Amino acid sequence: MNSIEVEINNEGKLRVSQTETDKARCGIALESIDHKGQVYRRDLIDEGDFVMLMNFYRYIKDYDLKDDFINRDGLNDRTEFEKSNGIIM
C-alpha cells in the first residue's frame, strides 16, 4: 500500500492511502493520527468525490478566487468571476 502522510497541527499527521479493500469499495482512506501515532479517525472518501475535491481546489487556485477554506487572500470574487464567465455552479 502506498500512502501520503502530511504533518498537521499538534504534531499529528494526516494519511491518505488506498488499500485493496478500499479500492474494492471505490474509496480512498483518510486517517487522522495523533501525536502518539494512534489513528483516532478514519474516513473512506468516494474516489469520485476525492477527484472532485482536487478539481475544486485547482479551480479556486487557477483563477485566484476568494474562498474561506482554500484561498482566503484570493484576488477574484468567485460569484462575480462565475457570472462574468457564464459559469453556473
C-alpha positions in Angstrom: 0.0 0.0 0.0 1.3 3.4 -0.9 0.4 6.3 1.3 1.0 10.0 1.7 1.5 11.4 5.2 1.3 15.1 5.9 2.2 16.7 9.2 -0.6 18.7 10.7 -1.1 20.7 13.9 -0.3 19.4 17.4 2.4 17.0 16.0 -0.4 15.0 14.3 -0.5 13.5 10.8 -3.0 13.1 8.0 -2.5 9.9 6.0 -4.1 9.4 2.6 -4.0 5.8 1.2 -5.9 3.2 -0.7 -5.7 -0.5 0.3 -7.2 -3.2 -1.9 -10.2 -3.3 0.4 -10.6 0.5 0.0 -10.3 0.1 -3.8 -12.9 -2.7 -3.8 -15.2 -0.2 -2.0 -14.3 2.5 -4.6 -12.8 4.6 -1.8 -9.7 6.4 -0.6 -8.8 6.2 3.1 -8.2 9.4 5.1 -6.7 8.8 8.5 -6.1 11.3 11.3 -3.2 10.3 13.5 -2.4 11.9 16.9 1.0 12.8 18.3 1.3 9.3 19.7 0.9 7.7 16.3 -2.6 6.4 17.0 -5.3 6.7 14.4 -8.3 8.5 16.0 -10.4 8.9 12.9 -10.7 7.0 9.6 -12.9 8.2 6.8 -13.5 6.5 3.4 -13.9 9.1 0.7 -15.5 8.0 -2.6 -13.0 8.1 -5.4 -15.2 10.4 -7.5 -15.6 12.8 -4.5 -11.8 12.8 -3.9 -11.2 13.8 -7.6 -13.9 16.4 -7.4 -12.3 17.9 -4.3 -8.9 18.1 -6.0 -10.5 19.7 -9.1 -12.3 22.2 -7.0 -9.0 23.1 -5.3 -7.4 23.6 -8.7 -10.3 25.7 -9.9 -10.0 28.1 -6.9 -6.2 28.3 -7.2 -6.1 28.6 -11.0 -8.5 31.6 -11.1 -7.2 33.0 -7.8 -10.8 33.0 -6.4 -11.6 34.1 -2.8 -12.6 31.1 -0.7 -12.8 30.9 3.1 -11.1 27.5 3.2 -8.8 27.3 0.2 -7.7 30.8 -0.8 -8.6 33.5 1.7 -6.5 36.1 0.0 -7.8 35.4 -3.5 -8.0 38.4 -5.8 -11.2 37.5 -7.6 -14.7 37.3 -6.1 -16.0 33.8 -7.1 -19.6 34.9 -7.7 -18.6 37.8 -9.9 -16.0 35.7 -11.8 -18.5 32.9 -12.5 -21.2 35.4 -13.5 -18.9 37.2 -15.9 -17.7 34.0 -17.4 -21.1 32.3 -17.8 -20.3 29.6 -15.2 -23.2 28.1 -13.4 -22.4 26.3 -10.2 
